[in-house]
Structures are given as C-alpha cells and as structure tokens.
Amino acid sequence: MKKLPLFSIIAAIGALALTGFAAPAWAEAPDLRGLWKGQNDTVSVKEGYRHREKSINITDQNGRRFKGTVDYSDGTNSFVGVLRGDNKTLIWADIGEDGHVFGTLLNPGVMEACYVNTGAAAVAGCAILIQQP
C-alpha cells in the first residue's frame, strides 16, 4: 500500500474545510422574543384528540438561550430553551413538567413547535406559530 506524504494529507483536510465540511460559523441568533400564536393539534392519553389556540411568550433571550411561557385556556407553563447553531432548530423543556418541545423556524416569524410528554399521561402535538407584531 502506498503511503501519502504528510503534505498531501494536510492539503486534503484544508480542501475539505474550504468546501463546507468544517464546523459552521456561529452567526448571530435571530430575535425570538415576543408573542407567538397559532393552532395546536394534540393527542393525549387523558384528553384524546384536541385542537386549541396556543400562545408562546418568549420573555428573555441571551444569544441562543431563551425562556418564556406557554399559555393555554386552562393554564400557563414556564420553559427554558436553546436555539441550535443552524439558527432554525429549537429545543425547550417545561419547568415542573416532563415535556419537551422540538421546533423549527420555517421562515422569519414562523415557527413549528412540536410537544411531547411521555409516561402514563403521554401527549404529542404540533402547532404552526406566527410571531405577533
């Protein structure tokens, strides 16, 4: 087997970096603060199929980290979250609950947020949310 010279290996790594295989640059995170509203479709062990209004209020943001509340007709839950390096993928966790949200910024001011909670009271649901002016 023919051995490659060290210079060739370094040049190949450099070429890969220049073609986009290097770690992405961390661009400034979009401003997520404010009120987001939309319709939420869920299915749960306790309540079956539901369709209801969902409001998310992101009250604070520091770079890629944020926190806020989810407001329903029957209560409010607080959460903390992060925005991934692609500036599109969101993950947040309920405070005092076992639920998690996996979200995607579809366009500026448009988010899909999907909630899951496991266990005896399992719930799954998604909503398309519009950032309010």
Secondary structure, DSSP 4 states (H G I P E B T S, - for coil): -PPPPHHHHHHHHHHHIIIIISPPP-PPPP---EEEEEEEEEEETTTEEEEEEEEEEEEEEETTEEEEEEEETTEEEEEEEEE-TTSSEEEEEESSS--EEEEEEEETTEEEEEEEE-STT-EEEEEEEEE--
